[in-house]
Amino acid sequence: MKRVPPGDTLPRWVCEHCGEIHYENPKLVIGCVPEFEGRILLCRRAIEPRYGYWTLPAGFMENDETASQAALRETLEETGARVELGAPFSMLSVPRANQVHLFYLGRLLDLGFRPGEETLEVTLFDEERIPWNEIAFRTVGATLRHWFADRRKGAFGFHAEDIAPL
């Protein structure tokens, strides 16, 4: 049954028999902005949601891994790319989906990338060639816009924002 437990302020799923509280909290989506000589590595999705659209390599963080391990794993799984991970770059809250998206800066160590199981193709894009109308998620579009704006300024900062429902 869903009710507000004593000492809490929000409704939670509470077992009627033992009183145990089942918390449903947002999921973490972790990814990377893999860069090589001013170009960004994007992958075209081979899965839903947004099959056929372009995205940064990212996915759900697994239990027993750190955020940076998740970013490296997702980048390798989706693009076959080896990256040197930099600082966290963007954190976007998506309350409508109960998710938080975190992207790290990354530098490609070589050009040995290839599509993974969940990817149709992988391509390096400069800013002029980014397929902006085919970007899978608003969080990815926002992260890419921040990255190119910071690159023009010559300094990369940390960007946090909330993605409001459409």
N, C-alpha and C positions, 0 to 999 in steps of 0.2 A: 504494500500500500504506500502511496506517496503522501507524506506529511512533513511538517516542520518539526524536526527533533528538538528536544529541550536544549537550550543554549545555542541554537542555530537560527538563521534568519531566512533560509530558503527551503522550499520543499525538496525532500530527498526520498528515495526508495528505502523504506524501512521494513525489515522482516517483522511480521505480526507476531511470530512465535518467540524469537530470541532478541529482537530489538536491534540487530546488526544493521548498520547504515551502509547502503551501496551508493558510493559517490560516482557520478558521471561527470567527468571533467573534460575540458578540451583536449584534442589530440594535437601533437606537435608534428608539423610537416617541416622537414629539414632539407636544405639544398645548398647549392653552390652556384656562384657566378664564375664559370671557368673562362679565363681570359688568355689570349695569346696574341701579342703584338697589336693590341687595341681592338681585337675582334673577340666576340663572345660565342662560346659553343652552346648551341641550342639543339634540342632533340625533338623530333616530331613523334607524337604519342601514337602507340599501337594499341592502346587500351582506352576504355571509357573511364571516367568522363572525358569528353573533348577529344575523342579519337581523331587523329589527323592534324591536330593543332600543335603549334610549337610551344615549347616550355624550356625552362632551365631544368637541369637534372635535380630532382627532389622527390621525397616520399616520406611516408610515416616513419618516425623514429621507433626503433624496436626496444623492448625491454633489455636491460643489461648492456646498453651502449651509451656512450656520451653523445652530445650533440655533434661534436666534430667528427666522431666515428661515423655517425649517421650520414653526415654530409659527404664524407669520403666514400662510404659504401654505396650510397645512392648514385653518386657521380660515376663510379666504376660500373655499377650494374646497368645503368641506363645509357652510358656513352662509351664504356670501355676506356675512359680517359683516366690517366693518373695525374693528380693535381697536388700542388703544394698549397695547403689550406692557409688562408690568411685570417684576418679578424672577422668577427660577425659584422655584417654589413646592413642588413635590413631585417626588421621584425614587424610583421603585419598581423594584426588581430582580425580574425574573420568570425565574429560572433554568430552570424547566420548559419555557419557550418560547424560551429563549435571547434574551431581550429586556430592555431597560431603558426604562422609560417616564418621560419628563420632561414636566411640565406647568408652564407659566408663568402668572402672574397676567395678566389682561387686562381692559381697560375698553372696553366698546362705545362707538364714536364716534358712532353713530347707530342708528336702529332699522330700517335698510334691509337686514335679513337675509332670506334665502330658502334653500330646500333646494338643495343642489348635486347633482351626478350620483350620488353615493353616499349620498344622504340622502332619506328619505321626507318628513320634516317637521322644522321647527326651531321651538322654543318657549322662552320665558323662564319659568323656574320659581322660585318662592320655596321656602324649605326645606320647608314643610308640603305642598307639592304635588309634590315630587320623586318620580317613580315608582320608589322604591327597589327593588321586586321586579322591575323591568324594566330595571335597569342592566346594560349589556352585559358589563362587565369589572370584576373586583375592584379593579383599580388605579384605575378611575374612581370607584367607590364610596368607596374610601379617600380619594382626593383631595377628593371632595365633602364627606365627613365632616370632614376637616381644615379645609377652607375655612369651613364653617359654624361649627365650634368656634372657629377663630381670629377670625371676625367677631364672635362673642359676647364674646370676650376683648378685642376692640378692637385687636388687633395680629396681623399676619400674619407667620409664621415660615417657615422652610424645613423640609420634612418628608422624611426618607429612611427607607425601610423595604424589607424583603425580603418578597415574597409567596410563602409556602410552598405546596407542592402541596396540593390538597384531600384 
